Amino acid sequence: MAREVNAANLRVSAAPSPTAQQRVDRALYRAQQYAIATPIALVRRALRMVTREPAPDPDAVAALQTRYADLLARDLANVEAGLYPRALLFQIPFGSYARALPSFALDVPRVIRRVVARNFRDLPADVDVARYPGYFRRNFHWQTDGYLSRRSAELYDVAVELLFGGTNDVMRRQVIPPISRHLAGTGAYDARLLDVACGTGRTLAQIALAHPRLRLTGLDLSPYYLQVARRVLADVTDVSLVADNAERVPFRSNHFDVVTSVYLFHELPRATRRTVLGEMHRVLRPGGLVVIADSAQLAESGALAFFLGRFAADFHEPFYRDYVEDDLAVALAEAGFRVESVEPQFVAKVVVARKVARSPVPISRGRATARPRARRTKR
Ligand SMILES: C[S@@+](CC[C@H](N)C(=O)[O-])C[C@H]1O[C@@H](n2cnc3c(N)ncnc32)[C@H](O)[C@@H]1O
């Protein structure tokens, strides 16, 4: 069981020289990450040559490389500061991903056919799609069955780890440090946490390892992704999974102490983003913490504009172009949160905010006018 993060082990002053264990961990962890990222980068380069795709903008590549190295350094530093356990550094389920690879490879021709035909309405015939909102009834990322089958859910995590060169779980767990600090401040380690759009449960699993006494709830629109989440979270004692729509969260107001969400907002139309933020605000208690990790945006990551544009062009992500211009920090402030920090994390960002008793946003002529006063780190 992971060491519980508490106020005492969060007090880190001048960086002490690393212990022998920390030196070993740093070397093993970097070896693991580069062993995943290097072959993926080589395959991508070969594919670019075959398809004669133009080389990426060198400044954007340099920015990406710096941010990759920063993410790994941050992950190690978080462990060394006691913000989450070292076990998280080495939790990639290589065995289950290796077992999924043959199915993933067999699926690639189906994805290519869909891309060539620009067919993003290729959903399973046996699913009643009328149950789901219009924006959701599509093959996001051109993936087979969209989010509407167990087969899709079984391939999702290995696919995104390949896409992000082994950093997907690393970016997901960057929601944990603000939670650790919040719990250390309140002392309420058995707080209620809701993860909105929890998917296959990999964020909740990592949060549970860091904070085993939390009472966890995962909500997702896809019952099929929750089937996989049940397996991923099989060892977690206190977790409930609910198949429902984040536009109408089925919990009473002020119920949760912490609300998280990972990689949801870039897949929502702008109006739905606002509705979901309103629901997150409603179910969070005053003083409670919201932590959102999602794709980088132009507001803090202009240096990645080339790659953000490519992602919108290459994957079926119809709301992404609007998302990158719709600063999450501003949207959170408009929803009544007080934004505390915005931090770039490789190709993602983490926004931390708090629900205040009364909205800090002055409303003038029906529009929110205040910009969030957040600590913002440009890289
Ligand atoms: C890109 S995936 C991210 C999943 C997960 N958070 C992760 O880190 O892998 C987006 C998820 O949002 C869910 N989703 C989309 N719209 C939703 C809504 N209105 N309510 C609840 N879940 C939704 C999808 O079913 C899918 O699991």
The ligand as an SDF file (V2000), in Angstrom:
LIG
                    3D

 27 29  0  0  0  0  0  0  0  0999 V2000
  -10.5660   11.2530  -24.4900 C   0  0  0  0  0  0  0  0  0  0  0  0
  -11.4980   10.2070  -23.4410 S   0  0  0  0  0  0  0  0  0  0  0  0
  -10.7180   10.4640  -21.8590 C   0  0  0  0  0  0  0  0  0  0  0  0
  -11.0750    9.3870  -20.8800 C   0  0  0  0  0  0  0  0  0  0  0  0
  -10.2460    9.3670  -19.5890 C   0  0  0  0  0  0  0  0  0  0  0  0
  -10.4670   10.5380  -18.7640 N   0  0  0  0  0  0  0  0  0  0  0  0
   -8.7890    9.1690  -19.8740 C   0  0  0  0  0  0  0  0  0  0  0  0
   -7.9560    9.8520  -19.2940 O   0  0  0  0  0  0  0  0  0  0  0  0
   -8.4790    8.2890  -20.6640 O   0  0  0  0  0  0  0  0  0  0  0  0
  -12.9920   11.1240  -23.2930 C   0  0  0  0  0  0  0  0  0  0  0  0
  -14.0230   10.4140  -22.4200 C   0  0  0  0  0  0  0  0  0  0  0  0
  -15.0950   11.3210  -22.2210 O   0  0  0  0  0  0  0  0  0  0  0  0
  -16.3000   10.5830  -22.1660 C   0  0  0  0  0  0  0  0  0  0  0  0
  -17.3790   11.5630  -22.4100 N   0  0  0  0  0  0  0  0  0  0  0  0
  -17.5960   12.3330  -23.4930 C   0  0  0  0  0  0  0  0  0  0  0  0
  -18.6740   13.1120  -23.3240 N   0  0  0  0  0  0  0  0  0  0  0  0
  -19.1380   12.8430  -22.0700 C   0  0  0  0  0  0  0  0  0  0  0  0
  -20.2340   13.3260  -21.2930 C   0  0  0  0  0  0  0  0  0  0  0  0
  -21.0610   14.2500  -21.7570 N   0  0  0  0  0  0  0  0  0  0  0  0
  -20.4200   12.8200  -20.0730 N   0  0  0  0  0  0  0  0  0  0  0  0
  -19.5890   11.8850  -19.5560 C   0  0  0  0  0  0  0  0  0  0  0  0
  -18.5450   11.3790  -20.2490 N   0  0  0  0  0  0  0  0  0  0  0  0
  -18.3270   11.8570  -21.4950 C   0  0  0  0  0  0  0  0  0  0  0  0
  -16.1030    9.5270  -23.2320 C   0  0  0  0  0  0  0  0  0  0  0  0
  -16.9800    8.4430  -23.0700 O   0  0  0  0  0  0  0  0  0  0  0  0
  -14.6380    9.1520  -23.0240 C   0  0  0  0  0  0  0  0  0  0  0  0
  -14.5060    8.0970  -22.0960 O   0  0  0  0  0  0  0  0  0  0  0  0
  1  2  1  0
  2  3  1  0
  2 10  1  0
  3  4  1  0
  4  5  1  0
  5  6  1  0
  5  7  1  0
  7  8  2  0
  7  9  1  0
 10 11  1  0
 11 12  1  0
 11 26  1  0
 12 13  1  0
 13 14  1  0
 13 24  1  0
 14 15  1  0
 14 23  1  0
 15 16  2  0
 16 17  1  0
 17 18  1  0
 17 23  2  0
 18 19  1  0
 18 20  2  0
 20 21  1  0
 21 22  2  0
 22 23  1  0
 24 25  1  0
 24 26  1  0
 26 27  1  0
M  CHG  2   2   1   9  -1
M  END
$$$$
